[in-house]
Amino acid sequence: MKFNRLIIFLLLLSMFVSCIPQKRTIYMRDVSGKKSYINLYTKAVEVTEAYTIQPRDYIYIRVLTPDEAVASLYNLDAGQMNMNSMGDPSTLKFQSYQVSDEGDIDFPYVGQVKVVDLTLKEVKVKMQDILKKHIDTFTLQVQLTNTQFTILGEVHSPGQYNMNKDQLTIFEAISLAGDLTIYGKRKRVRIVRPTTEGTKTINVDLTDLNLVDSQNYYIQPNDLIYVEPIKAKMFGFGETFSLGLVTSIISFFLLANSLK
């Protein structure tokens, strides 16, 4: 009788740990109709200009003017730039200005310019107002060149990735890391975001459709995304666990019992 109970226990255990409910793995479910549902997300208002400059950021600023001699005064390594390298963040970083801990950049023939907590659009307007005093005809190119984010935890390829466009969604960021593993906790993904006021932690539920229209749908440069494991992973059952393992254990006990 005890042996039969052991077999039943092992079978139940295998069903429990090897089967994860489908609803836990489905993204963007519409659950707003449930009585207990509370929408915790704020409607997105501003996306393209949500990010503000932080200390130690790198800003690429290029002055374009018909007078090449004037342009060379204000551009870093202007003679080495070409059209092919202008879209490559890794290349642009060497022609960029690093924001100091105090929030300034040191711009040639201008001096210290405060840029911290400004959007890129605001930086461009501020630099235009300053350069109007020195240059008659010009245009500016302003771009953030440190556009990396880090993703850790239950994804197939954790690591640091470049944002391949200005507005990257949480799902696009996850796709760059090969998607979540089956053991990733989709209902609680953490976004750790550095700001000038300190580190901010944002929890998002990837299974909630309302996330798509919220401000939290988009990640920002320097974000750290962490995907927690569900309890099945914490108990030591990895993705390689299968019914075959339990079958082998049962076979062993059957053989041992027959030899008694």
Secondary structure, DSSP 4 states (H G I P E B T S, - for coil): -HHHHHHHHHHHHHHHHH---GGGT-SSB--TTSTT----PPBP--STT-----TT-EEEEEEE-S-HHHHHHHSTTGGG--TTTTT-HHHHGGGEEEPPTTSEEEETTTEEEE-TT--HHHHHHHHHHHHTTT-SS-EEEEEE---EEEEEESBSS-EEEE-SSSSEEHHHHHHHTT-B-TTEEEEEEEEEEEETTEEEEEEE-TTBGGGGGBGGGEE-TT-EEEEEEPHHHHTT--TT--HHHHHHHHHHHHHHHHT-
